[in-house]
């Protein structure tokens, strides 16, 4: 077997509200919505897909997810996010482990980190 890709599944309390947050605030696109009434959806930014689930089967896991999104650069995206009401958990910085990243929380408490690799010796601390 060859694994081709993966997607995180975040448990959310209100699917429609979560979709709007990811689209309007974080700049994702709606990829699909499933169920009648809807309880499962996918949102996409670049090649990163986040699945959102408001079903009862994992209700206890709401807000317990986390995701690290590897990007080509993060400074401009961070500037965009700072202008919103998103809860920033960790401000943009360059870290000794060779990444420049920041962390935010979605509406349900799921943690998202956006980061890019930096050249060794690059000293761009915020």
Residue frames as qw, qx, qy, qz and C-alpha x, y, z in Angstrom:
[[0.000, 0.887, 0.462, 0.000, 0.00, 0.00, 0.00],
 [0.374, 0.181, -0.005, 0.910, 1.15, 3.51, -0.82],
 [0.091, -0.752, -0.497, 0.423, -0.39, 6.27, 1.29],
 [0.387, 0.533, 0.347, 0.667, -1.13, 9.33, -0.85],
 [0.054, -0.492, 0.088, -0.864, -2.44, 12.00, 1.48],
 [0.310, -0.398, -0.771, 0.390, -4.18, 12.65, 4.78],
 [0.171, -0.605, -0.175, -0.758, -6.66, 15.05, 6.27],
 [0.037, -0.016, -0.691, 0.721, -7.21, 16.17, 9.81],
 [0.331, -0.575, -0.638, -0.390, -10.79, 15.91, 11.11],
 [0.008, 0.131, -0.450, 0.883, -11.80, 18.62, 13.58],
 [0.176, -0.581, -0.792, 0.061, -14.89, 18.10, 15.70],
 [0.002, -0.185, 0.004, -0.983, -16.91, 21.34, 15.69],
 [0.170, 0.346, 0.709, -0.590, -20.03, 22.47, 17.52],
 [0.473, 0.702, 0.290, -0.446, -21.71, 24.28, 14.60],
 [0.682, 0.147, 0.529, 0.483, -20.81, 23.12, 11.10],
 [0.338, 0.822, 0.318, 0.331, -22.13, 26.13, 9.16],
 [0.257, -0.959, 0.111, 0.043, -20.42, 28.57, 11.56],
 [0.674, -0.427, 0.460, 0.388, -17.13, 26.62, 11.31],
 [0.624, 0.424, 0.468, 0.461, -17.26, 26.60, 7.49],
 [0.134, 0.950, 0.161, 0.231, -17.81, 30.37, 7.44],
 [0.477, -0.815, 0.261, 0.198, -14.92, 30.92, 9.88],
 [0.699, -0.167, 0.515, 0.467, -12.52, 28.88, 7.77],
 [0.482, 0.598, 0.450, 0.456, -13.66, 30.59, 4.57],
 [0.028, 0.946, 0.168, 0.275, -14.14, 34.21, 5.64],
 [0.436, -0.868, 0.235, 0.037, -11.45, 34.52, 8.32],
 [0.640, -0.433, 0.555, 0.306, -8.77, 31.99, 7.37],
 [0.306, 0.625, -0.444, -0.565, -9.18, 32.13, 3.59],
 [0.342, -0.025, 0.931, 0.127, -10.04, 28.48, 2.94],
 [0.473, 0.087, -0.447, -0.754, -12.46, 27.37, 0.19],
 [0.752, -0.014, 0.484, -0.448, -15.43, 25.11, 0.78],
 [0.074, 0.297, -0.881, -0.361, -14.69, 21.78, -0.89],
 [0.434, -0.253, -0.789, -0.355, -17.77, 19.74, 0.06],
 [0.430, -0.204, 0.470, -0.744, -20.66, 19.50, 2.52],
 [0.391, -0.045, -0.897, -0.202, -22.27, 16.16, 3.37],
 [0.072, -0.290, -0.857, 0.420, -25.48, 15.07, 5.09],
 [0.297, -0.422, -0.363, -0.776, -29.12, 16.07, 5.35],
 [0.038, 0.998, -0.059, -0.001, -29.00, 18.02, 7.52],
 [0.582, 0.612, -0.417, 0.335, -25.30, 18.73, 6.93],
 [0.742, -0.662, 0.106, 0.011, -22.93, 17.37, 9.59],
 [0.743, -0.257, 0.363, 0.499, -19.62, 16.89, 7.73],
 [0.430, 0.902, 0.016, -0.041, -17.65, 19.19, 5.43],
 [0.765, -0.077, 0.144, 0.622, -14.26, 19.81, 3.91],
 [0.116, 0.982, -0.035, -0.144, -12.47, 23.13, 3.52],
 [0.846, 0.150, 0.155, 0.488, -9.28, 23.59, 1.51],
 [0.010, -0.952, 0.205, 0.226, -6.36, 26.04, 1.33],
 [0.139, 0.617, -0.740, -0.229, -3.83, 25.15, -1.33],
 [0.614, 0.093, -0.763, -0.180, -3.42, 21.39, -1.08],
 [0.029, 0.041, -0.804, 0.593, -4.35, 21.29, 2.63],
 [0.515, -0.387, -0.518, -0.563, -7.81, 19.90, 3.37],
 [0.125, -0.106, 0.709, -0.686, -9.45, 20.17, 6.78],
 [0.395, -0.383, -0.762, -0.341, -12.51, 18.04, 7.48],
 [0.250, -0.216, 0.388, -0.860, -15.09, 19.43, 9.89],
 [0.408, -0.267, -0.862, -0.139, -17.48, 17.11, 11.75],
 [0.343, -0.298, 0.294, -0.841, -20.44, 18.20, 13.86],
 [0.725, -0.167, -0.602, -0.289, -21.80, 14.66, 14.25],
 [0.677, -0.620, 0.141, -0.370, -22.61, 13.23, 17.66],
 [0.964, -0.003, -0.229, 0.138, -20.20, 10.27, 17.49],
 [0.662, 0.089, -0.265, 0.696, -17.14, 12.32, 18.50],
 [0.176, -0.888, -0.194, -0.378, -18.78, 15.20, 20.34],
 [0.692, -0.689, -0.002, 0.216, -16.45, 14.74, 23.33],
 [0.708, -0.047, 0.212, 0.672, -13.44, 15.49, 21.09],
 [0.208, 0.909, 0.241, 0.269, -14.62, 19.01, 20.17],
 [0.069, -0.958, 0.224, -0.163, -11.69, 21.43, 20.33],
 [0.757, -0.497, 0.399, 0.144, -9.08, 18.73, 20.94],
 [0.837, 0.410, 0.210, 0.295, -7.54, 18.69, 17.45],
 [0.211, -0.799, 0.279, 0.489, -4.35, 20.24, 16.16],
 [0.776, 0.525, 0.253, 0.240, -2.76, 20.73, 12.76],
 [0.329, -0.609, 0.306, 0.654, 0.58, 22.08, 11.51],
 [0.647, 0.724, 0.241, 0.004, 0.29, 23.60, 8.02],
 [0.575, -0.293, 0.342, 0.683, 3.61, 23.79, 6.15],
 [0.367, 0.891, 0.217, -0.153, 3.70, 26.88, 3.92],
 [0.688, 0.433, 0.045, 0.581, 6.10, 28.54, 1.49],
 [0.187, 0.273, -0.272, 0.904, 6.02, 31.72, 3.61],
 [0.304, -0.589, -0.733, 0.151, 3.94, 32.93, 6.56],
 [0.208, -0.222, -0.211, 0.929, 4.63, 36.62, 7.13],
 [0.248, -0.109, -0.320, -0.908, 1.92, 37.99, 4.82],
 [0.532, -0.393, -0.702, -0.263, -0.65, 35.47, 6.07],
 [0.433, -0.376, -0.575, 0.584, 0.18, 36.37, 9.68],
 [0.011, -0.089, -0.030, 0.996, -0.36, 40.08, 8.90],
 [0.431, -0.256, -0.530, -0.684, -3.77, 39.19, 7.46],
 [0.575, -0.395, -0.712, 0.075, -4.70, 37.09, 10.50],
 [0.302, -0.196, -0.430, 0.828, -3.64, 39.85, 12.93],
 [0.204, -0.076, -0.138, -0.966, -6.36, 42.09, 11.43],
 [0.592, -0.325, -0.604, -0.423, -9.07, 39.60, 12.41],
 [0.573, -0.561, 0.291, -0.523, -10.50, 38.54, 15.77],
 [0.878, 0.077, -0.471, 0.051, -8.75, 35.16, 15.60],
 [0.664, -0.718, 0.207, -0.018, -7.26, 34.04, 18.91],
 [0.564, 0.618, -0.502, 0.219, -3.49, 34.06, 18.36],
 [0.886, -0.454, -0.073, 0.060, -1.89, 31.55, 20.72],
 [0.675, -0.371, 0.244, 0.589, 1.71, 32.06, 19.65],
 [0.260, 0.884, -0.085, -0.379, 2.89, 35.13, 17.72],
 [0.809, 0.558, -0.102, 0.153, 4.93, 34.79, 14.56],
 [0.358, -0.797, 0.475, 0.100, 8.55, 34.05, 15.34],
 [0.686, 0.477, -0.549, 0.008, 11.58, 32.18, 14.01],
 [0.819, -0.502, 0.218, -0.174, 12.49, 29.22, 16.17],
 [0.231, -0.629, 0.730, 0.134, 15.75, 27.31, 16.78],
 [0.667, 0.086, 0.740, 0.015, 14.18, 24.22, 15.18],
 [0.239, -0.094, 0.629, 0.734, 14.38, 25.95, 11.78],
 [0.050, 0.613, 0.725, 0.310, 10.77, 27.05, 11.37],
 [0.082, -0.007, 0.119, -0.990, 9.07, 30.44, 11.33],
 [0.280, -0.408, -0.819, -0.291, 5.53, 29.96, 12.55],
 [0.297, -0.179, 0.329, -0.879, 2.53, 31.10, 14.59],
 [0.116, -0.267, -0.955, 0.051, -0.41, 29.35, 16.24],
 [0.396, -0.157, -0.021, -0.905, -4.11, 30.19, 16.36],
 [0.265, 0.199, 0.887, -0.321, -7.32, 28.65, 17.69],
 [0.184, -0.317, -0.644, -0.671, -10.46, 28.07, 15.67],
 [0.472, -0.435, -0.047, -0.766, -13.92, 28.77, 17.09],
 [0.893, -0.322, -0.229, -0.216, -14.02, 25.41, 18.90],
 [0.541, -0.733, 0.412, -0.006, -10.51, 25.48, 20.34],
 [0.925, 0.188, 0.177, 0.277, -8.74, 23.39, 17.70],
 [0.341, -0.742, 0.299, 0.493, -5.11, 24.49, 17.31],
 [0.753, 0.601, 0.151, 0.222, -3.71, 25.44, 13.91],
 [0.434, -0.656, 0.296, 0.542, -0.07, 26.29, 13.36],
 [0.661, 0.742, 0.077, 0.088, 1.14, 27.86, 10.10],
 [0.476, -0.715, 0.372, 0.352, 4.85, 27.74, 9.43],
 [0.738, 0.650, -0.172, 0.056, 7.64, 27.73, 6.90],
 [0.860, -0.186, 0.013, 0.475, 11.17, 26.46, 6.97],
 [0.051, 0.980, -0.176, -0.076, 13.92, 29.07, 7.25],
 [0.694, 0.514, -0.400, 0.306, 17.50, 28.92, 6.11],
 [0.763, -0.412, -0.276, 0.416, 19.97, 28.01, 8.81],
 [0.444, -0.135, -0.078, 0.883, 21.41, 31.12, 10.35],
 [0.069, -0.568, -0.376, -0.729, 18.47, 33.29, 9.28],
 [0.242, -0.277, -0.603, 0.708, 17.81, 35.61, 12.22],
 [0.204, -0.380, -0.341, -0.835, 14.34, 37.07, 11.66],
 [0.231, -0.381, -0.796, 0.410, 12.98, 37.07, 15.19],
 [0.140, -0.711, -0.413, -0.551, 9.80, 39.08, 15.68]]
